[in-house]
Amino acid sequence: MPDESRTLRYVPTFEASAVRRIVRTGLALAGLLFLLGLLAVLPGIDRLLAGLAVPLEALGLAAATALVVGALLRVAPAVERIVEGSLDGPTGSVGDAAAGAKLLVGFVAVVVAYRGFAPAATPTFRAFDVGGVYHLGFLVVGLAVLAALARRLYRCWGPVTALVTEYVLDATRDRARADRVVE
C-alpha cells in the first residue's frame, strides 16, 4: 500500500512471480546461447552455410542478439514490478521510478540490438544503397526511449534525492555509532 507522504522509502520485498520470471528468462537465455554455441561448432555447419552473403559469425551474433534482446524485453515488465514493489512513497514517484527502470532495460535492449545486428544487417542495407537507414532507425528508436526515460527520471528527481540522502545520512549515523561503541 503506497504511502502518500512526501518521502520515498526502499522496502525490501519482492514479488515472487516477477523474480521467477526474471530467473526463468535468464536461465532460458543461457541455455539457448549454450545451444547456439554448440550449433556453431558442429562439423560441416560452415560448409552448409558457405553460400550466404553475410558471414556465419554475423548470423550467429544476430541470433544471439535476438535471444538477448527478446529476454530483455520479456523481463522489463517484471523489473518494473520489482522496483514498484520495492519502493514505498508517493504513488506518482514510485510509478515514475518503476517505469524508469523498465525504460532503462528497454534502452539497453536497443543498444544491444544495434550492436549485435549490425554485422549482419549493414551489409544487406548497403547492398540496396540504403546503408544509413539501419543507423537512423536505431537512432530514432534509441532517442525516443531515452527521452521517455529522461522524462521519468525528471519526474521522480526530488523524491529519489531525498531517499538517497536519507540512506547516506543513516549509514553515516550508524557508522558513527559503531565507532563510538568500539572506542
C-alpha positions, -999 to 999 in steps of 0.1 A, spaced: 0 0 0 16 33 -11 24 59 15 12 93 3 37 112 24 64 131 7 92 106 14 102 77 -8 115 46 10 130 13 0 110 -17 11 130 -50 8 102 -71 -6 100 -87 -40 71 -102 -58 79 -139 -63 63 -141 -97 84 -112 -110 116 -127 -97 107 -161 -110 101 -146 -145 135 -129 -145 152 -161 -133 133 -183 -158 141 -160 -187 178 -157 -177 181 -195 -175 164 -200 -208 186 -173 -224 217 -190 -210 205 -224 -223 197 -211 -257 230 -193 -260 248 -225 -250 229 -245 -277 237 -218 -302 274 -221 -293 272 -259 -297 255 -254 -331 283 -231 -342 309 -258 -336 291 -286 -354 313 -301 -381 302 -290 -416 280 -262 -405 303 -237 -422 301 -256 -455 263 -258 -452 260 -220 -449 290 -211 -471 269 -196 -499 255 -168 -476 264 -132 -484 266 -125 -447 294 -143 -427 284 -171 -404 298 -153 -374 275 -123 -381 245 -146 -384 254 -163 -351 258 -129 -334 225 -118 -348 208 -149 -335 224 -145 -300 214 -108 -301 178 -117 -309 178 -140 -279 193 -114 -255 170 -86 -268 140 -109 -265 150 -118 -229 155 -81 -220 121 -71 -234 105 -101 -217 118 -92 -182 113 -54 -185 78 -56 -170 90 -78 -142 118 -53 -134 91 -26 -133 70 -46 -109 100 -54 -87 110 -17 -85 74 -7 -78 71 -33 -50 105 -23 -35 96 14 -31 71 30 -8 61 66 -11 40 89 -33 23 68 -59 34 90 -88 71 89 -77 70 51 -72 54 47 -106 79 70 -123 108 52 -107 94 18 -118 87 30 -153 122 45 -155 137 11 -146 116 -6 -173 126 21 -198 163 16 -189 160 -21 -197 144 -11 -230 172 13 -237 198 -14 -230 178 -37 -254 180 -11 -282 218 -6 -277 224 -44 -277 202 -48 -308 221 -21 -326 255 -35 -319 245 -72 -324 226 -69 -356 250 -45 -373 274 -71 -387 245 -90 -404 222 -61 -413 245 -33 -425 260 -53 -455 224 -61 -465 213 -25 -463 244 -14 -482 236 -39 -510 205 -19 -516 222 15 -512 203 24 -480 231 18 -455 222 48 -434 186 36 -427 199 10 -402 217 36 -382 190 62 -385 163 37 -374 181 27 -343 190 64 -335 153 74 -337 142 44 -315 170 50 -290 163 87 -288 126 80 -282 133 56 -254 160 79 -239 136 109 -240 109 88 -222 135 77 -196 147 113 -191 111 124 -185 105 97 -159 138 105 -142 130 142 -140 96 135 -125 110 115 -96 142 135 -91 131 151 -58 118 120 -40 148 99 -52 172 126 -40 155 126 -6 157 87 -5 194 86 -13 202 115 11 184 97 39 202 65 31 236 82 32 228 100 64 215 68 81 247 50 70 269 78 84 250 78 117 252 40 120 289 41 113 295 69 139 275 48 165 296 17 157 328 37 160 317 50 194 308 15 207 343 2 196 361 30 215 
